[in-house]
Amino acid sequence: MTSTSTPPGLARFNALEEDAASTALHEACASTAWVRRLLAARPYATAEDLYTTSDAAMAELTAEDLAEAMAGHPPIGRPKPGDPTSAREQAGMAGAAEDLKAEMLELNLAYQEKFGHVFLICATGRTGEQMRDAVKERIGNSPEQERETVRTELGKINRIRLARLVEEDA
């Protein structure tokens, strides 16, 4: 295998039928506009090309597109039952003390009341305390500031999920 060949996971993704590729991308991000943009740019020569396209698509999402993307994410501390992705990403809250979980629930509700959507953060590798501190800090943001913070956090999540998609072995 030469260094210029497409990695096997990315080659598999490029070769997927459009419906299967769309489904795989929707599992990474619930935004239809984002999925359409990434599908339209296939095939990808490198994973970095895929990530760059993802970043560009994230930058172009409207407020409605962001809302659609956020709707695919469960609240921090309450991963979707039976969803290994949200459970893995939120592992930092899984072993948290009950008082921290209770505090996070209250903060999630206050945040959702203020902004109209779940608190979204790239939780991978973060502790429960770090997530709590982030929501406490971000709840003071203006809606415009928070929308851009959410856009950045979604971009990070999408990159992690895309990496898992294209780096998996057969």
KALINKA-V787532 format. One line per field, one symbol per residue. ss: DSSP state (H for helix, E for strand, - for the rest). Layout:
ss = ???
This chain:
ss = -------HHHHHHHH--HHHHHHHHHHH---HHHHHHHHH------HHHHHHHHHHHHHH--HHHHHHHH-------------HHHHHH-HHHH---HHHHHHHHHHHHHHHHHH------------HHHHHHHHHHH----HHHHHHHHHHHHHHHHHHHHHHHHH---
